[in-house]
């Protein structure tokens, strides 16, 4: 399998935007298959044959299809290990790396969505994230310990979190505290963000 076998099913105004940033940061050779979400292409048989959930992001690497945002970030970091953005198995920080990527999908996003939708608070024993304030304090405490989620080491996890926090603070779903904003600024200064934005700007007129 070569890197040219990699396809990102993509729309710039979806969660796949962060995956494109990641692919640029990894120096991956990939192609984009535009999914016209405004036209409902994600619900058409052609795309549903790839991802029956009809969701982005989705990647296909040779014969391997990977869906679910967290799984895609972990998979790509390992698939392009030479970029040095994913601690390998055996690295002392591998556990923390996996923890913080999983924390996004298991705690942060559900908590933010529940809060934004003004859903009644769940009992902490049944909520996957405990409660919103504890979830956010856990995250911001970690962000305050270094430049990046793992301290001084930029990783795939930062591409995920930098993208997510920029989006959620931009829409007022999460407060842009000094710690969070400083982290966003550091991560999004990576050249991959500018490259992905330029590529997406050229793609959007076709949507």
N, C-alpha and C positions, 0 to 999 in steps of 0.2 A: 504494500500500500504506500502510495506517495502522497505528498502534501497536495498535489494537484487534484487528488480525488476528493477534496473537501468542498462541500457546498453549504453555504449559509442561506437558509430560507429567511427572508428579511423584509421588514418594513421599518424605515427609520423612526417612525412614531410608535414603536412597540419596544418590548423588553429586549428584542434582538439588537437594538442599538448598542447596548453595552457589550454584547458578544462581538460585534464588529470592532469595537475599540480593543477588546481583548485580542482578537485575531491580528490586528495591526501591531499591538504591543508584543505579541509572540513572533512577529515577523513571518506569519504563516502565508503560504500561497493558497488562495482560496477563490472560489467564484461565488457570486451572489445570484440567487434566484429570487427576484422580487415577487412578493405576495401582496396583491392589491386588496388590502383589508377593507378599504372604502367600498370596493366593488363586491365584497363577499367572497373573494377567491379562497380564503382560508376554510370555507365551508364547502368547497367544490370537491368532487370525487378525486381529482388529481392530487390535491394536497392532502386530503383525508387518507389517501393510500399511504402517505408518508407518515403523517401524524394524525391518528384517528380523533384526537382531542381538538384538532383544528387550531392549535396554538403556536405562537412564536414566543421564544426562539426555538428553532429546530435546526439541527445540523445533520448532514450525511457525510460520513467519512468512509469512502469505499462502499462496502455493503453494510456498514454499521450506521444505524440511525440513533441519534441521541436526542431526547427531548427532556424537558424539565430544566429550568434555568440553572439550578445548583449543580445538577449532574453535568450539564454542558461545560460549566466553568472548570469543574474538577477534571473532566475528561480532556479538555483542550490543554490545560496546564500540563498534564502528564504526557499527552500525545506530542507536545512540542517542548519536551523537557530541556532541550538545549538552550532555550531562551532564559532559563534560570529563574522563572517566576513561580515555580511550584516546588516546594520542598519535597524531595523524594522520600519514599518509604525508608525508614531508618534514621532520617534527620530528626533531631530532637524537637524541632518545631512543627513537624508534620501533624501531630495531634491538634495543636492550637490552630493551625492552618485550616484543617478540616472542620474544626469546631466553629470557626467564625464564618466560613462559607455556609455551613448548615444552619447557623443561627439566623442568617438572613431569611431563609425560606421557612424555617420552623417557628421563628419567634417574631422577627421584625416585621415582615410583610403582613402576616395575619393581624398583628396588633395594630399596625397603622391603618389597615383597611377597616377593621372593626371600629376603630376610633373615628375614622372619616365618615363611616356610614351611621355613626351614632347608635351602634348596637348596644343593648344592655350588657353591662359587665358580667362576665362569667365568674363563677367561683374559681379561685386560684387553683384549686385542686383539679379542675377540669380544663382550664384554659391552657393551650399549648405554650403560652408565653408568660404565664403567671398573671401579671397585670402590666399595663402600658408603662407606667412610671418605672417599675423595676426593670423591665426590658430595656428602656432607653438609658437608664442609669448604668446598667451593666455594659451597654455598648459605649457610652461616652467615657466611662471610667477606663475602658480599654484604649480608646482613641487618645486619651490624655497621657498614656504611658510612653509614647514615642511618636515619630513622624508617621508611622504606618501601623496597620492593624497588628503586625508581628513585631513592632518596635521600630528598628531602623531599616528594615528589609522590605522593599516593595514586592508584592506578590500578586498573584491572580486575585486573591481575596480583595485587594484594594481596588482593582478595576471594578469588581462587583459593587463594593460599598461606595466607592466614589461616584459611580453612576447612579446608584440608588438614592444616595443622600442628596446629590445635586437635584434629582428629579423631585423627591419628596419635599425638600425645603423650598424648591422653586414654586411648587403648588401650595405651599403653606400647610402641608400635612405633618411636617416635622419642624420644630423650631430651629432656626439656624443659629444656634448658640455659638459663642466664639470658638469653642473646641471643635464643633462640627464644621463650621465654615472654614476654619484653618485647615482642617483635614481635607475637605473638598478641594480647596485651592491647591494644596500640595499634590493631590492625586491627579486632578484634571490638568495640571501643568505638564503631565507626561505628553510627549509629542503624538502619541497614538490617538489621543482625544481630538486633536486638531486634524489629523489625517482622516480619521473616520468622519468627522463633521464635514470636511470638504467633499469626500466621496458621497456622503448622503445628500449633500446639497445638490450635487449633480444628478442624483437619482430621483429626488422628489418631484421635479417637474413632470416626470412620467406618470406620477400617481394620480 
